[in-house]
Amino acid sequence: MSATVAMILALAVGTYAFRLVGPVLHGRVELPQRVQELLSAGAVVLLVALLATGALAEGGGFAGWARPAGVLVGAVLAWRRAPFVVVVLGAAAATAVLRAAGVA
């Protein structure tokens, strides 16, 4: 067995174990309310960081102004509770229009 196959199998087993821990420990471990709030806030912070790096960076540099503007349009539409398809199409359309107008 090659090292690559062994690593893939190890990652697969680890991923399955992480997925299995939730249902197995549900009801057996009680987290304090403060810990639950911190975990919730941490998840939001991670998602915002992922959004920011995806919207602002490309190839180690700034992605240009069209992409962040499209993300902003999508965020506003999501905040206004538009359907998911409208959010995605609105963000894509805003980015495409700006790029067609010459905004990088």
Buried (B, 14 or more C-beta within 10 A) or exposed (E): EEEEEEEEEEEEEEEEEEEEEEEEEEEEEEEEEEEEEEEEEEEEEEEEEEEEEEBBEEEEEEBBEBBBBBBEBBBBBBEEEBEEEBBBBBBEEBBEBBBEEEEE
